[in-house]
Amino acid sequence: MLSDAPAQSLQFGPFLINERTGEPYLRLPAPHENIIITAPRLQDAPHICEIMNDPRVYRWVSSPPFPYFMEHATSWLSQTKAEADAVWTELKQANVEYPNGPLKIVGKCPVRSILEENADGSYTFLGDCGIDRHRYEDVIDAEEHARVVQENNARPVGDLNIIWTIGDYLRPSHQGKGIMTAVIGTLMKAWWIPRMKIRCVRPSVFEGNGGSIRVFEKNGFVLWKTVRDCMHVMAKGEFPEELRTLHLLEWQARAS
Ligand SMILES: CC(C)(COP(=O)(O)OP(=O)(O)OC[C@H]1O[C@@H](n2cnc3c(N)ncnc32)[C@H](O)[C@@H]1OP(=O)(O)O)[C@@H](O)C(=O)NCCC(=O)NCCS
């Protein structure tokens, strides 16, 4: 069987390059050097399905459908892969035009899929960590919600006033080992802050999800706001339909 491990490491900005596929990836620092962050891969759809139908994950995520089918994973991977590929092409193109210039500031991150390298060179899909413009789930009034979303989405790439949010999940077998803390720290340092000019991030976390709150705290986030009973969540497996309380965490770049 052909190994899909990177044959050797070239470098492009902070990214290592898989010599066989030409795709960028980031490697986590010790003790997680066997974990990399790459562009989404279509072959990971069955793994996403398995993870999204696990109550240890679906209990805490709001956007993915439930039950979660292969078509959901395929559609989500196609969309996020297209976004990652587009920004990677944009970066490579800018580098051809200005080979000695700094990497261009862009509006997306070319990597987000979390993979574990196995001893035989194959990979296990572990999860995902994506950053997007904020969705303002905490703004209840429909008109005001539409206004602030529109205003934030209209800000141009590189605008320091854009408010961002993070969506993340990890395969349950790998939770509690410090992996997502390292993933978020690596993405912030390598790409989100320097190359997307991200200065304010406000992820939202359901009340009770202490692990997720802790991951953000370990990366310098603080509790910004709690909005009680603001999100209507349909019944999922053993969890009833209910109004959930959201905690919004916040990270702000220090003024320099
Ligand atoms: C939340 C999630 C992404 C965290 O990833 P992870 O790799 O397991 O997190 P880490 O191991 O880096 O850190 C977890 C921290 O939370 C702590 N923790 C775990 N459960 C906790 C709880 N119920 N209350 C308080 N702290 C908790 C751990 O002790 C650890 O902190 P420590 O290093 O200070 O001991 C992962 O558990 C997950 O995918 N959960 C299901 C989906 C989800 O909740 N996504 C986020 C939606 S906002």
The ligand as an SDF file (V2000), in Angstrom:
LIG
                    3D

 48 50  0  0  0  0  0  0  0  0999 V2000
  -13.7600   20.6230   23.3300 C   0  0  0  0  0  0  0  0  0  0  0  0
  -12.6440   19.8470   22.6270 C   0  0  0  0  0  0  0  0  0  0  0  0
  -12.4500   20.4160   21.2330 C   0  0  0  0  0  0  0  0  0  0  0  0
  -11.3610   20.0240   23.4520 C   0  0  0  0  0  0  0  0  0  0  0  0
  -10.2860   19.3940   22.8160 O   0  0  0  0  0  0  0  0  0  0  0  0
   -9.2360   18.5400   23.6770 P   0  0  0  0  0  0  0  0  0  0  0  0
   -8.0900   18.2100   22.8120 O   0  0  0  0  0  0  0  0  0  0  0  0
   -9.9700   17.4280   24.3100 O   0  0  0  0  0  0  0  0  0  0  0  0
   -8.8160   19.6350   24.7790 O   0  0  0  0  0  0  0  0  0  0  0  0
   -7.4600   19.6880   25.6040 P   0  0  0  0  0  0  0  0  0  0  0  0
   -7.0920   18.2950   26.0020 O   0  0  0  0  0  0  0  0  0  0  0  0
   -6.4660   20.4840   24.8390 O   0  0  0  0  0  0  0  0  0  0  0  0
   -7.8770   20.5470   26.8690 O   0  0  0  0  0  0  0  0  0  0  0  0
   -9.0120   20.2100   27.6350 C   0  0  0  0  0  0  0  0  0  0  0  0
   -8.9340   20.9170   28.9660 C   0  0  0  0  0  0  0  0  0  0  0  0
  -10.2270   20.9770   29.5360 O   0  0  0  0  0  0  0  0  0  0  0  0
  -10.2350   20.3580   30.8050 C   0  0  0  0  0  0  0  0  0  0  0  0
  -11.5610   19.7880   30.9680 N   0  0  0  0  0  0  0  0  0  0  0  0
  -12.0730   18.7060   30.3830 C   0  0  0  0  0  0  0  0  0  0  0  0
  -13.3630   18.5480   30.7640 N   0  0  0  0  0  0  0  0  0  0  0  0
  -13.6500   19.5760   31.5880 C   0  0  0  0  0  0  0  0  0  0  0  0
  -14.8030   19.9790   32.3010 C   0  0  0  0  0  0  0  0  0  0  0  0
  -15.9320   19.2810   32.2270 N   0  0  0  0  0  0  0  0  0  0  0  0
  -14.7410   21.1070   33.0320 N   0  0  0  0  0  0  0  0  0  0  0  0
  -13.6010   21.8380   33.1070 C   0  0  0  0  0  0  0  0  0  0  0  0
  -12.4670   21.4990   32.4500 N   0  0  0  0  0  0  0  0  0  0  0  0
  -12.4980   20.3790   31.7020 C   0  0  0  0  0  0  0  0  0  0  0  0
   -9.0970   19.3770   30.7580 C   0  0  0  0  0  0  0  0  0  0  0  0
   -8.6690   19.0260   32.0420 O   0  0  0  0  0  0  0  0  0  0  0  0
   -8.0740   20.2090   29.9840 C   0  0  0  0  0  0  0  0  0  0  0  0
   -7.5260   21.2270   30.7810 O   0  0  0  0  0  0  0  0  0  0  0  0
   -6.0940   21.0870   31.5330 P   0  0  0  0  0  0  0  0  0  0  0  0
   -5.0850   20.8750   30.4380 O   0  0  0  0  0  0  0  0  0  0  0  0
   -5.9360   22.3810   32.2460 O   0  0  0  0  0  0  0  0  0  0  0  0
   -6.1840   19.8990   32.4250 O   0  0  0  0  0  0  0  0  0  0  0  0
  -12.9670   18.3420   22.5320 C   0  0  0  0  0  0  0  0  0  0  0  0
  -13.1030   17.8280   23.8320 O   0  0  0  0  0  0  0  0  0  0  0  0
  -14.2080   18.0650   21.7190 C   0  0  0  0  0  0  0  0  0  0  0  0
  -14.1210   17.8420   20.5250 O   0  0  0  0  0  0  0  0  0  0  0  0
  -15.4020   18.0540   22.3750 N   0  0  0  0  0  0  0  0  0  0  0  0
  -16.6580   17.7960   21.6710 C   0  0  0  0  0  0  0  0  0  0  0  0
  -17.0110   18.8650   20.6400 C   0  0  0  0  0  0  0  0  0  0  0  0
  -16.8990   20.2560   21.2280 C   0  0  0  0  0  0  0  0  0  0  0  0
  -17.2100   20.4740   22.3720 O   0  0  0  0  0  0  0  0  0  0  0  0
  -16.4610   21.2090   20.4100 N   0  0  0  0  0  0  0  0  0  0  0  0
  -16.3400   22.5960   20.8330 C   0  0  0  0  0  0  0  0  0  0  0  0
  -17.6290   23.2950   20.6220 C   0  0  0  0  0  0  0  0  0  0  0  0
  -17.5510   24.9550   21.2620 S   0  0  0  0  0  0  0  0  0  0  0  0
  1  2  1  0
  2  3  1  0
  2  4  1  0
  2 36  1  0
  4  5  1  0
  5  6  1  0
  6  7  2  0
  6  8  1  0
  6  9  1  0
  9 10  1  0
 10 11  2  0
 10 12  1  0
 10 13  1  0
 13 14  1  0
 14 15  1  0
 15 16  1  0
 15 30  1  0
 16 17  1  0
 17 18  1  0
 17 28  1  0
 18 19  1  0
 18 27  1  0
 19 20  2  0
 20 21  1  0
 21 22  1  0
 21 27  2  0
 22 23  1  0
 22 24  2  0
 24 25  1  0
 25 26  2  0
 26 27  1  0
 28 29  1  0
 28 30  1  0
 30 31  1  0
 31 32  1  0
 32 33  2  0
 32 34  1  0
 32 35  1  0
 36 37  1  0
 36 38  1  0
 38 39  2  0
 38 40  1  0
 40 41  1  0
 41 42  1  0
 42 43  1  0
 43 44  2  0
 43 45  1  0
 45 46  1  0
 46 47  1  0
 47 48  1  0
M  END
$$$$
